[in-house]
Amino acid sequence: MAYTIVGNMTVEWDDNDPLFFSLSEYIGAEDDRRKKIHYVNLTHLRTGFEETFLLNLKEMIVDRRLQVSLTTIETESKQLILLLQKVINCRLFTTKRSVIDETFLLSLNTITDELSNTCLKVLKRYFRIVPHAKIFDQGLREDDFPIKLNKRSEYGQQIKNILSKALNRTTCVEILSRSDEAYEDGIMGIGHFSFINLAFHVFVRPDSYRRIRISDLVSDTDSDSIFLYIAPAKPGIHSPQKICYRINKHVGILLIKQRQDVIKTFGHLVSENDISNLALFPSRQLKHDKSGWVSEHANEFFGEYENGGTFSQGYFKAIKTILNGKYGLTASALRHTIGTQMAEQGCSAKTIQAVLKHVDDSTCLQYVDIAFQGLINELSDAMQPTFEAHFPVFQRFLPQSDVVASDKTIYSENLKTGRIELTGECGKQIRCQAAPFTCYECNKFIPCFDADHGLNIDIIESEIDIYKQAGKAYQHLVEKAKRIKYRIQLVIAICAQHQQAFLE
């Protein structure tokens, strides 16, 4: 075996077959380093391209590590191979090609309808970065490379993608409501139920969720608080530092139950010393004899899913199937949802970037543009005229330290201690008698972002229990109380994001 090192990446191949090679490097947080390997196979392209061309292509792919991450190389190399394979399949040339020249690009232009725009963009990007690479003929210009033009422009298309994915507030309430019902009926297990509640509380990428270990969930008995340490997955960042998220009590209790279930169900698959390394949201596909996971990656990394895609299949898609929903429930959809909502509240692109842990603020600027242009009303095709009634837009927030007029204060009571806490301010002329519960569906309510709104969930849940015990005659009150509970949960999530942005 031969090898070379480019940056942090090791390239290995067999001298007898240099067109099949591996790219590997160590990634992950300091206490969770693991080896990432990507295999590139150019051998099947020999039917349409000369050996020298493919060797030069290999060199260009490898050298790309000096500019981008291994994950990006993996994506780009797959797109290049798809493009070249399509050229072969369409029989554009009768002889093997040794270089990309003007003739090649003119012929490529005839099959653009059969190619994805991503393939074409990657080829054009490689020329822009290394125009003197050996696979390109001299005299080529960037304009020679075919590309599919979008009438909306690339920026406009990105905004359209956000609008098509982001969930409206009615859908958010419906997802939480149906998840709660499915869990109570035994259709949904604690794993999926705890995850969907976490996903509406901490908005990170699937790669971040899949790497959470049960030891990352920490309880502070002194302050009665629950914290979760998450390493945010970011493009180009291979050694992310774990970030401590303070978890709402009700979500935290579900996560503790999930941790107990993981230890009970999968604890026998690892040694006693490694139980703390078990994934908090593990793969649930075990061998027939229950002696290990079906996935080799899961066996090696304590139940962890291999990548963000497989994790999304096991959790986001599985939850959508259980709920039989038509909405696009993905991590991107939830991140776009919170991004657009924060922009509508007046948060800047930099603030949204800090909360969602983006590498730059380019996507966040699109959230701001959506709010500025009034496109927020186009969020998803399920939008209804009763939008505001389901989950209002809060025009501003205030800290508990602000002075509030006595006739406008909104207080909540801690059922355990009897402590009274300021949770917001009424923006109307006259405060409602049913406050604080009616406040969560009113767009005049100004919530305190640093208040414990979970106090009201405690009260609502106690009322739900009373109504349930009273029988079917009170079922309509059970449903009404549950709707209020879900709205409070969403307010807690947005307040948590606003508080984090305030601290950032």
N, C-alpha and C positions, 0 to 999 in steps of 0.2 A: 504493500500500500504506500502511496505517495501522499504528501500533504503539504500545505502551505498555510500561513497565518496572515489574515488581513484584518487589522484592527483587533477586536476581541473575538473574531470569528475564525474557526478552523475549517479548512477545506480539505477533504480527503477523497481520493479516487484510486482506482486500480489502473496501473500503466497499460494493461491490456485492453481496458475499456474506459478511456479518459472522459467520455461523454456522459457517463453516469457517475455523479459525484454527490457528496453530502456537505452541507453547510451547518455548522453547529457552534453554539456558544452557551455560556451559563447566564441565566437571567433570574429575576425575582428579588424579593426583599432579602436583606442580609441573613435573616433567620430561616429563609425558605428558598435557598438557591437550588435551581434545577437546570438540567441540560436540555436545551431546545435544539432539535435536529430537523432540517429540511432537506429532502432528497430531490435532486434535479436530474431528469432523464431526457437527454437530447438524442439518444440513439435512434429512435424511430423517425427522426427528421432526416436521416441519411438518404431516404428515398427521393428527397427533393432538393437537398442542399449538399454542397461539397464539404468534405471533412474540415478543410481549413476555415470555412465560414463558421461551422459549428464550434470549433475550438476558439475562434475569435469571439463568438457569442458568449461562450463559457467565461472567457477572460473578462468580458464587459460586465456580465452578471456578478461575478466575484468582486470586481473592483467597485461595484456599486455600494458595497458595505462601507466605503469611506464616506459616503454621503447620507445613507439611510440605515434603518434598522433591519435586522434579519427578517422580521415579520413583513416589512414592506418588500424586501427582495423576494420573499416567498410568493406574495401576491403578484408582483410584476413578472416574475419568471413564468408563472402559470399563464398569465395573459399573453406573453410573447410566444410561448409554445402553442397556445390555442390559435394565435394568428398565423403562425408558420404552418401549422398542421392544416388549417383551412386553405391556405395557398396550395398545399399539396393535394388536398382532396378535390379542389375545384379544377385541378390540372391546368393552371394558368400558363405553365411553361413545359416545354418538351424536354428540356435539359436541366441538369442540376444547377442551381444558382450558387455563385461564389461571392456575390456582393449585392447589397441593396442599392440599386441605381434608379435613374429616372424611369426606365422601362418597367422595373419592378413596381414602382409606386403608381404608375399609370394603370398597370394591370390590377393592382390592389384596389384602386379606386372603383373598378367595375364590380367588386363584390362587397362593398361597404355595407350593403343591406343585410348581408349574411354574417357580419361581424359586430361585436359589441363596441360601443364607443370607447369603453375602457381599454380594449386591445389597441385601438388606434392611438389613443392618448399616450399609452405606455411607450409605444414605438417612437412617437414624436418627441416624448420627454427624453428618451435615451439619446436621440440625435441632438436635442437642444443642450444637453449636459456634456456629451462627448461627441461633437460633430466630426472629429478627426479619427474616430474609432475605425478599426480595420474592416468592420462589416459594412461601412457606408462608403459609397463612391465619392470621389472628389467632385466639387461643384454643386452638390445638393444644397438646397435652402429649406428652411423650416416650412415655408409655404408649399413646398412640393408634397408634403405628407398629407394624405387625405384624412379628413375628420368629419364627423357628422355635426352639422350646425343645428343648434336649438333656437327656435324663434324667441324663446324667453330669455336667452343668454344663460350662461352657466350659473350666474348668481341667482337669476330668476328661477331656474330649475331647482336650485338648492332650497329656496324659499317654498316652492311648490311641494317639494319632498317633505319638508317640515310640516306644512299644513295638512298633508295627506296622512301623516303618521300621528301627530299629536292628538291626544284624547280630549274631548270636551269634559266639562265637570259632571254632566249627567252620566256619561259613560263611567267615569271614575267611581261615582257613588254606586252605580249598578254593579260594577265589578266587586267592590267591597261587600255589597249587600248579598250578592249571589254566592260569594265565597263563604261568607258567614253561614248562610243557610246550608251550603254543601258540607261544611265542616260539622254543623250541628246534626245533619242527617247521616253522617258517617260516610258520605260519598268522597269527601276530600280528607286526606290525612294531615297530620300535624306538620309534616315536612312542607307540603305545598301551601298550607294555610299560613304558617309562620313566614314563609318566603314572600308571599304576595303582600303581607302586611309590612314586611321589611322593605320591599321594593317601592312601596308608597311612602316610605319614611326616609330612606337613604337612596339617592339616585346615582348609581354607579354603573359601570359596564359589566356584562356577564363574566368577563375574565376576572373582575374583582370579586364578584359574588362567589365564584367557584373555588377561590383560593382561601376563603374564610375557614379557619379551623375552630374547633370547639374551644380551644384555649384562648382564642381572640375575644371571646365573650366574657366580660369581667363585671362582677357585682361589687359595689361599694356599700357595705352594710351601714357605715357611719352616716352617709348622706342619702341612703336608700335610692341610689342611682345605679343605672346599668350602662355599661360602655361597650362598644364594639370596635375593635381595631381592624381596619381594612386598608390594604395596599391598593391604591387606585391605579388601574391599568390606563396608561397614557401612551400614545404613539411616540416611539423613539426613546422612551424611558424604560430601562431594563433593570434598574435597581431602585424601585420606588420605596419611599419611606412610608410606613404604616401610619394612617391618620386615625385619631381617636374620635369616634362619633358618640355623642351622648344619645342614648336610645330612650324613647318614650316608654314609660313604665308598662303600658299595656302591650306594646310590641315586644319589650324585653321579656315579659313573662312568657310569651309565646316562644321566644327564642330559647329560653331556659328549658321549656318543655321539649322543644326540638332537640336540644343537646342531650337531654335525658333519653329520648327515644333513639338517637343515633348510637349512644353508648350501649343501650340495651340490645339494639338490633345488629350492630356491626362491631361491637367491642371485642367479640371473640375472634375476629379476623386479624387483629394486630396484637402485639405484645402489650403487657400492662404499662410499660414505660412509654409506649407510643400512642396510648389512647388519647392523649391531649392533642395529638397531631391529626386526628380524624377530621375530615371535612365536615363543616356544619351542615352543608347541603350536599350530601354524597350521592354518587350513582347508586341506584337501587336495583340494578340488574346483577343478580348473583348467579353462580353456577348452580346446576341442579342439586348438587349435594351440599350447597350452602358453605362450601369450603373457601370461597373467595369470590371476587368480582369477575364478571365476564371480561371486562376491559383490563388489559395488562397495565395500562397507565394507572387505572384506579388501584390495582394491587400494589403498584410501586409507590404511589403517592397517597395512600391512606383513604381511598375512596373518592378522590378528586376526579372530576370530569377532565377529559383530555384537553378541551379548548372551549372557548366561549360559545361556539356553535352547538356543540353537543350539550353544553349546560342549558342553553336556551331551549333545546328540544326536550330535555328532561324536566324543566320547570315551567318556563313561560308557555311553551306550546302545550305541555301536559295540562296546565291550569286552564288554558283556553278550551281544550277538549273537554275537560270535566265540566266547565261552565256552559259548554255548547254555545259559545259566544262568537259573533261575527266581527268583533272589533280586533284591531291589530295590537295585541298585547305583547310588547317587546320592551327591552331595556331602552332602546332608542326612542320608542313612543313615549315612555315615561319621562325620559330626559328632555325630549322636545316639549312635553307638556309642562314640566316645571319651568323650563327655560322661557317659554312664551308667557306663562303666568307671571313670572318675576319681572319680565320686560313690561308687561301691562301694569304692574304695580309701580313702575318708574325706576326699577333697578338698572344701572348702567351695564354695558357689555362687560366691563372689567369685573364688576361685582358678580355677574352670572358666571363668568369664567372661573372666579375663585370658588364658587359654590359647586359647580359641576366638574371642577378640576380639568378644564380643557387646557391644552398646551398653549393655545393662543385664543384671541377673542373673535376670530373670523366667523365661526358659527354663531357666537353670541350676538354679533352685530346684526345677523339675520333675524334673531329673535326681536331685537329692538326695532328693526325695520317693519316687522310684521305688526307690532303694536302701534308704531307710529302711523302706518298706512291704514290702520283700521282693519287689517286682514284677520285679526283675532276672531272675528265673527264667522270666518270660514273654516274654523278648526273642525276637521272631520266631516263626513257627510251625514252624520247623525244629529246635527245641530237642530235644536227646536226653539221656537219662540219663547219658551219658558226657561231659557238658559239661566237667567239671573236668579230665578226662584230656586233652582237646584243647588247652585253653589256660587254665591255672589263674589264679585271682584272687590277686594278691599283696597280702597284708594290709598290708605296709608296705615302705618303701624305706630305704636308708641311704647316706650319703656314704662315699667311700673313706677319709676321714679318721677315721671311727669305729674304735674299738678292737674287734677281733673275736677271740674265743677261738681259739687255734691249731688246735684239733681241729674247728672249724666253718668255717674259712676256705675260700672257693672261689676258686681261682686259674685264670687263663687265660694262655696263652703266645703271644707275638707271634712268628710263624714267621719273619719277616724279620730281626728284631733279637735274638730270643732273650729279650726282656724279659718278666718275669713280672709280671702285674697282678692286683690284687684285684678280682674282679667280683661278689662277693656273700658271703652268710653262709648256712650250712645251718641250718634251723630244727628239724631232727630231732636225736635223741639221738646217732645215729651217721651220719657223713658217708658217702655212697655212693662206691664205688670208681670208678664211671663218671662222676663229676663232672668237668667242669662241664656236660656235655651233657644228662644226665638231669635236671638242675636246672630246665631251662626248661619241663618238663612237670610240675613238682612244686609244689603250693601251699604247701609249707613253705620254699621258696626265698625269700630276702630279697635282691633284686638291688641293687647299687650303681647309683644313677641317673646318676652321673657317670663310670661306667666305660665303656671301649670294648668293648662286647659284640660288636662286629664282628670282633674277633680270633677268636672261635669260629666265625664264618661262614667265615673264611679256611681254618680247619682242616677244617671240614665240606666245603667246596668241593673241597679237595685230595683228601679221601677219596672224594668222589663221582667225581672224575676217575679215581682208581685203580680203583674198582669198575666203572666203565664200560669201562675197558680190559680188565678181566678177563673180560668177556663176559656172556652171559645168565644164567649160573649165579649171578651176584652181583647180579641185577636187584633182588631183594628188599632187599638192603642199600642199593642206590641210592635206592629209594623211602623207606626208613627214614631215611636221611641227609637227604633232601630235606625230609621232614616236620619234622625237628629244625631245619633251616635256616629254614623258614617261621615256626616258633615263636620262634626267636631274632629274626627280623625284627620280629615283632609286639612282643616285649619291648623291642627297641630303640626302636620307635615310642612305646610308653607311657613308657619311661624318659625319652625326649626331651621328652615333654609334661610329665612330672613335674619334670624339671630346669628347664624354662622357667617352670613355675608357682612353683618354689622361688626362681628369680631374680626373678620378678615381685614 
